């Protein structure tokens, strides 16, 4: 379980390495604010296009094999990205990195279910949901020192090296994939069954709305703090703490689900807190301490959503053999949210009011997710 979790965190490290490096990349390549937003969202291009297909590959060819392949793609694209001599080249390699990320994280829930104690499946999947904040925290804590000592190229090299090491560890520690007799028509059947499952679509919409909010807040936060004249290390540290508390929400989701709390209640409550937290943090005139506390609440309680969704995917999948495919559709929704939201926020920040406009986008997404929570509750009751 620990190795699978680490592999997901290593993949997420490639998401988290960009925010603290954005000021350096802006200087090196002369990026505009909107171009910086595109660089943030580029990492989700593959997930937005191939999430369902990646899930099919995991169900068809094996979860361990696909996760190892994803780590290798991340390593290769990271090395190539470190050698980029233009913003276009860096953007292209970020898209390739996004493909490696998708291949790595989609098999995670299946591998967790394979190696976890059957009595603690919800807790294990809640822990898996924390792979993203774990990798981002590591990047946000380490990146300022690496950037200061050796520049952004070294940060890309370090992330690639970690992915390569974990490929070897994963292959040696995690049990091999069971033999499968599936044929190409089975992949079409998996896709068809998943696309006809209302629960899978509800999970995808919910994850997309959550991920869009969370990613824009914590991707642009270091830049916002630096524009407020905070030292880079302080800005990264404050952001890292905000990301770190998200782990608590993910783990708590698994524990609360195991105790019988309804899925829809967790999603709706977390969405309301995220909307209010975004308004206090970016739309109010409260003092810095109050606004930062609102960000912590947004991240901590918001972590209930991914933890709940990963634990719900096996229940909402059309059958046991389509869990990865359902997770793939869910990841595709997450990626679409992360592709759409950063440019929207960057464009809003260019209007009068600057970063105070951020809360309009996040609150809109939060309100929509309350509606999705109602749909999830209806599907959950029907399956019961």
PyMOL commands that set and color helices and strands:
alter all, ss='L'
color gray80, all
select helices_A, chain A and resi 2-29+33-42+45-61+63-82+87-106+108-115+118-128+131-150+152-173+184-195+198-227+232-258+263-283+288-316+320-349+354-383
alter helices_A, ss='H'
color red, helices_A
deselect
rebuild
show_as cartoon
